[in-house]
Amino acid sequence: MIDVLELQLGNWIIGPDSKPVQVNRLEVIDAVDSRKRPIKKWLVNGLLTTDFKELSLTIDLLEELGFPYEETEDEIIFLLEKDNMAKPDDNRSGITVTYLKKQNEKGYDAGDFQFCDGLWHVRAIDDLQRLFIMFTGHPLEIHL
């Protein structure tokens, strides 16, 4: 299940039909649990959040999205640059996300995507979108 508190408008996730869907509406509704206690439930695009999953970050997906990369023996470095910003109007150039092909000297596992030399592990596209806006001030343009 997806952590709705981390979602932002524009994030890409997997919908109930197992296809990518962009978040265009988030809302909270009042409900009652099985014991008739009042609770809050989150809706994404009008559907309960239990119907959604993270859109996993993969090499194939980043390549399909057209992000340029540099490859070495140990890693693949994807460059998410100014061209991918919704409003490229300032000096921020973008971010890089590194995919580890094998365990590195710091002990990070092969198959991990990391940002900022391991400070953040990136699991899903919505993680990447959050990091991008946090460090550039602009949304990451993704078209699926």
C-alpha positions, 0 to 999 in steps of 0.5 A, a space after each residue: 500500500 502507498 503512504 498517502 502522506 507522501 503523495 503530492 499532486 502530479 505523482 505517478 503511482 499504480 492504479 487499481 487497474 495495475 496501470 500508471 496513473 497520475 495523482 490529480 486529486 487528494 481528499 480526506 473523507 469521514 468514515 467509521 471503522 468496524 467498531 463504529 468509531 469515526 476515522 478518516 480515509 484518504 481518496 486518490 482521484 476519488 478512489 480509496 488509497 488501498 487500491 493504489 501501489 507505488 510505481 517502482 523505479 527501474 532502469 527500464 522505466 528511466 530509459 523509457 522516460 528518456 533520462 540520459 545516463 552514464 554507465 560505469 562498471 559499478 553503477 549507472 548514473 541517471 541525469 534528471 536535468 533542467 530539460 525535465 523541469 516544468 519551469 526551467 527558469 533558474 540556475 538549478 541544473 537538476 539531480 542525479 540518481 545512481 543505480 548500483 550494479 554491485 555492492 559498493 565500498 559503503 555497503 549499499 546493496 546492488 540493485 539499489 537506486 540512491 540519491 545524494 551518495 546514499 543519503 536517500 534510497 529511491 524506491 518509486 517514481 513518486 520518491 523521485 518526484 519528491 526529491 526533484 522538487 525538493 532540490 530544484 524547486 520545480 516539478 519533474 515532468 514525466 509523461 507515461 
